[in-house]
Amino acid sequence: MSKALADVLREWMPHQRWFGGKGREWADVTEEGFFLSRSEPVLSVHRVRVTYADGAVETYLVPLSWRAHPEEELSSALVGAVPARGADGADRENYAYDAMRDRDATPPWLVHLVAASTVGPMHFHPAGVAPIPEGVPGDVVSTEQSNTSLVYGQDAIFKLFRRLEPGLNPDVEIGEALRKTENPHIAPLLGYIEIDDPDGGEPATAAMLQTFVRGASDGWRLATASVRDLYAEGDLHADEVGGDFAADSERLGAATASVHADLARVLDTEPADREWFAATARAMTDRLEAALPVVPQLEEHLEGLRAVYAAVADSPEQVVRQRVHGDFHLGQVLRTATGWVVLDFEGEPARPLAERRQLDSPLRDVAGMLRSFDYAARHMLVEQPDDPQRAYRAQEWAERNRGAFCAGYSAASGIDPCGDSPLLRAFEADKAVYECVYEARNRPNWLMIPLHSLSRLTAAST
């Protein structure tokens, strides 16, 4: 079946949101799998190795559920029909479905976690700190892009890491470390799954299970609702509108400082030396040079950006490097009745795993959130880019909430993260350059948002 299934997967995978090789030419694809459950439906797990025409190789994890006949209610999850031979020797077809969207195929993951099973190359590691629900199906979370998650009732959320890389995923590593601190701003880790490397290398993290955060509200939705409230009030300032978000932003700053402090307490830290500052500046400059052909509009900010990055190389700042979130924005936080919860310590999924596990400055996370406030404030200007009143109010909202976040962080940590820091300015600018490339390729109408921010960030350097 392997060749036939590989051909089916070759047709199906490029259309999945989590597949990172869209638009790239495939040279070869192979798969190897094993059965995780032989009950009805049969559940198999496959490592799919994609070799691209340029020689690059990526490995993806694809769980499949199998049916003897087509299931109409699963039509949107159909992967394909695979030829097979029945026990009577007759030719027939088995129907493969995306097992993460087949509710009947979802219970075995938690059954094996509870039992701390080893199934084929897959090893299940329960954390042993809280009960893991059994006997309930998981419902797929439809908003994700890089991974696939299942919510089991109101108790647990299961994340499958689609792209496999050797080593412990930062989301598991940091989740395990922070669980021991009992930090109130994280969702406790309940367990994780590893899969052996077929070539004898370090195992890869296949999945993790966390406590599900009940009754929570997404930070991005809350922030953008506040912006809409402000736009609807033509004669009120940001601090006069009922939906003012500044108090939440201040509490979010304090929560971020708390998480950073605990990360520094339980994981490695290291003072940043001059070489680190120089290497950081070089990497930012390299990303800028690579972005210029994609976004020609960056040319007008080129001198200012180079000056911002050069200031990092010469910065006298005292920085202690530590583990950080690495991809911090309003979509990675939830507000509950008791405060903010930070999610997804996986880091930027596009970066290699080894890079995501490196020590960094907490200012990278601060910069990510400050950029997110700018996006929340200005995203509605895309519809009316020439409205000066809206532009003024967007700037007012962004400045108010950026300041509140920094005040909350400072009050909780004793460190002002948003003072006159060349490193913070450079982190923000570097993130905005990344956003420019993303918007140019995916949402050209949104390119105005990061370009506007670059005008602000480079103003003091030119």
Residue pairs with C-beta under 8 A, 6 or more apart in sequence:
1 82
1 83
1 84
2 30
2 31
2 32
4 82
4 83
5 31
5 33
5 46
5 82
5 96
6 29
6 30
6 31
6 48
8 79
8 80
8 81
8 82
8 96
9 29
9 31
9 46
9 48
9 62
9 79
9 80
10 26
10 29
11 80
12 79
12 80
13 19
13 48
13 50
13 60
13 62
14 21
14 22
17 144
17 145
18 60
18 144
18 145
18 146
18 147
18 148
18 162
18 163
19 60
19 162
20 58
20 146
20 163
20 349
20 350
21 50
21 52
21 58
24 52
24 53
24 54
24 56
25 52
25 53
25 54
26 50
26 51
26 52
26 53
27 51
27 52
27 53
27 55
28 50
28 51
29 48
29 49
29 50
29 51
30 48
30 49
31 46
31 47
31 48
31 49
31 62
32 46
32 47
32 198
33 44
33 45
33 46
33 47
33 64
34 44
34 45
34 119
34 120
34 121
34 122
35 42
35 43
35 44
35 119
35 120
36 43
36 44
36 45
36 63
36 108
36 109
36 112
36 119
36 120
36 122
37 43
37 105
37 108
39 108
40 104
41 65
41 66
41 67
41 97
41 102
41 104
41 105
42 65
42 66
43 63
43 64
43 65
43 66
43 99
43 105
43 108
44 63
44 64
44 66
44 99
45 61
45 62
45 63
45 64
45 120
45 122
46 61
46 62
46 63
46 64
47 59
47 60
47 61
47 62
47 164
47 195
47 198
48 59
48 60
48 61
48 62
49 57
49 58
49 59
50 57
50 58
50 59
50 60
51 57
52 58
58 163
59 163
59 164
59 165
59 204
60 162
60 163
60 164
61 160
61 161
61 162
61 163
61 164
61 195
61 206
62 98
62 162
63 98
63 99
63 100
63 105
63 160
64 79
64 96
64 97
64 98
64 99
65 96
65 97
65 98
65 99
65 102
65 104
65 105
66 94
66 95
66 96
66 97
67 74
67 94
67 95
67 97
68 92
68 94
68 95
69 95
70 78
70 95
71 95
71 97
74 97
74 101
74 102
76 101
77 97
77 98
77 101
77 102
78 95
78 96
78 97
78 98
79 96
79 97
79 98
80 95
80 96
81 93
81 94
81 95
81 96
82 93
82 94
82 95
82 96
83 91
83 92
83 93
84 91
84 92
84 93
84 94
85 91
85 92
86 92
97 105
99 105
99 106
100 106
100 140
100 148
100 150
100 160
101 140
103 137
103 138
103 139
104 137
106 137
106 138
106 150
106 152
107 134
107 135
107 136
107 137
107 138
109 138
109 150
109 158
109 193
109 207
110 132
110 133
110 134
110 136
110 138
110 152
110 156
110 158
110 209
111 134
112 119
112 122
112 124
112 193
113 124
113 125
113 126
113 132
113 190
113 191
113 193
113 209
114 126
114 132
114 134
115 124
116 124
116 125
116 126
117 123
117 124
118 124
121 195
121 196
121 198
122 193
122 194
122 195
122 196
122 206
123 193
123 194
123 195
123 196
123 203
124 191
124 193
125 191
125 192
125 193
125 194
126 132
126 190
126 191
127 176
127 179
127 188
127 189
127 190
127 191
127 192
129 179
129 188
129 189
129 190
130 188
130 190
130 211
131 155
132 156
132 190
132 191
132 209
133 152
133 153
133 155
133 156
136 152
136 153
137 152
138 150
138 151
138 152
138 158
139 150
139 151
139 152
140 148
140 149
140 150
141 148
141 149
141 150
141 151
141 157
146 162
146 163
146 346
146 349
147 159
147 160
147 161
147 162
147 346
147 349
148 159
148 160
148 162
149 157
149 158
149 159
149 160
150 157
150 158
150 160
151 157
151 158
151 212
152 158
152 212
153 212
154 212
154 214
155 211
155 212
156 190
156 209
156 210
156 211
156 212
157 187
157 209
157 210
157 211
157 212
158 207
158 208
158 209
159 171
159 207
159 208
159 209
159 210
160 206
160 207
161 169
161 204
161 205
161 206
161 207
161 208
161 346
163 349
164 195
164 204
164 206
165 204
165 352
165 353
166 197
166 201
166 202
166 203
166 204
166 353
167 202
167 204
167 205
167 353
167 354
167 357
168 205
168 357
169 192
169 205
169 208
169 346
169 353
170 323
170 326
170 345
170 346
170 347
170 353
170 356
170 357
171 205
171 208
171 344
171 345
171 346
172 189
172 192
172 205
172 208
173 357
174 263
174 267
174 323
174 345
175 186
175 187
175 188
175 189
175 208
175 210
175 345
176 189
177 263
177 266
177 267
177 323
178 186
178 259
178 262
178 263
178 266
179 186
179 188
179 189
180 266
181 262
181 265
181 266
183 258
183 259
183 262
184 258
184 338
184 339
185 255
185 258
185 259
185 339
185 340
185 341
185 342
186 259
186 341
186 342
187 210
187 211
187 212
187 213
187 341
187 343
188 210
188 211
189 208
189 209
189 210
190 209
190 210
190 211
191 208
191 209
192 205
192 207
192 208
192 209
193 205
193 206
193 207
193 208
194 203
194 204
194 205
194 206
195 203
195 204
195 206
196 203
197 203
197 204
213 334
213 336
213 341
213 343
214 336
215 336
215 337
216 334
216 335
216 336
216 341
217 334
217 335
217 336
218 330
218 331
218 334
219 252
219 330
219 331
219 332
219 333
219 334
219 335
219 340
220 329
220 330
220 331
220 372
220 376
222 245
222 248
222 335
223 245
223 248
223 330
223 372
223 373
223 376
223 401
224 376
224 379
224 380
225 243
226 241
226 243
226 244
226 245
226 376
226 397
227 376
227 377
227 379
227 380
227 394
227 397
228 243
228 380
229 241
229 242
229 243
230 236
230 238
230 241
230 243
230 393
230 396
230 397
231 380
231 390
231 393
233 240
233 241
234 389
237 396
238 244
238 246
238 393
238 396
238 397
238 400
239 246
239 400
244 400
245 397
245 401
246 400
246 401
246 404
247 404
248 335
248 340
249 373
249 401
249 402
249 404
249 405
249 408
250 404
250 405
250 407
250 408
250 411
251 339
251 340
251 408
252 333
252 340
252 369
252 405
252 408
253 404
253 405
253 406
253 407
253 408
253 409
253 410
253 411
253 412
254 408
254 409
254 411
254 412
255 333
255 339
255 340
255 341
255 342
255 408
255 412
256 328
256 342
256 365
256 366
256 369
256 405
256 408
256 409
257 408
257 409
257 410
257 412
257 413
257 415
258 412
259 325
259 342
260 322
260 324
260 362
260 365
260 413
261 412
261 413
263 322
263 323
263 324
264 320
264 322
264 323
267 322
267 323
268 322
268 323
268 359
269 320
269 321
269 322
269 359
270 320
270 321
270 322
270 359
271 318
271 319
271 320
271 321
272 319
272 320
272 321
272 361
276 319
276 321
277 312
277 313
277 314
277 315
277 319
277 423
278 313
280 312
280 313
280 423
280 426
281 309
281 310
281 312
281 313
281 426
282 313
284 309
284 312
284 426
284 429
284 430
284 433
285 306
285 309
287 430
287 433
287 434
288 298
288 302
288 305
288 306
288 309
288 430
288 433
291 298
291 433
291 434
291 436
291 437
292 298
292 299
292 302
294 436
294 437
294 440
294 441
295 436
295 437
295 440
295 447
297 436
297 447
297 451
298 305
298 433
298 436
298 454
301 451
301 454
301 455
301 458
303 458
303 462
304 454
304 457
304 458
304 459
304 461
304 462
305 429
305 433
305 454
305 458
305 461
307 458
307 461
307 462
308 422
308 425
308 426
308 429
308 457
308 458
308 461
309 426
309 429
309 430
311 422
311 425
311 426
311 461
312 422
312 423
312 426
314 422
315 422
315 423
317 421
317 422
317 423
319 361
319 363
319 423
320 361
321 359
321 360
321 361
322 359
322 360
322 361
322 362
323 357
323 359
323 360
324 360
324 361
324 362
324 364
324 365
325 332
325 342
325 344
325 345
325 347
325 365
325 368
326 345
326 346
326 347
326 348
326 356
326 360
326 364
326 365
327 344
327 346
327 347
327 348
327 349
327 368
328 342
328 364
328 365
328 366
328 368
328 369
328 372
329 368
329 369
329 371
329 372
329 375
330 369
330 372
330 373
330 375
330 376
331 372
332 342
332 343
332 344
333 340
333 341
333 342
333 343
334 340
334 341
334 343
335 341
346 356
347 355
347 356
347 357
348 356
361 423
361 427
362 417
363 417
363 421
363 423
363 424
363 427
364 427
366 405
366 406
366 409
366 417
366 418
366 424
366 427
367 424
367 427
367 428
367 430
367 431
368 427
368 431
369 405
370 402
370 405
370 418
370 428
371 428
371 431
371 432
371 435
371 453
373 398
373 401
373 402
373 405
374 398
374 402
374 449
374 453
375 435
375 449
376 397
376 398
376 401
377 394
377 395
377 397
377 398
377 401
378 391
378 394
378 398
378 448
378 449
378 452
379 446
379 449
380 390
380 394
381 387
381 390
381 391
381 394
381 448
381 449
382 445
382 446
382 448
382 449
384 390
385 448
402 418
403 418
405 418
406 416
406 417
406 418
409 415
409 416
409 417
409 418
410 416
410 417
410 418
417 424
418 424
425 457
428 453
428 457
429 454
429 457
429 458
432 450
432 453
432 454
432 457
433 450
433 454
435 449
435 450
436 447
436 450
436 451
436 454
439 446
439 447
439 449
439 450
440 447
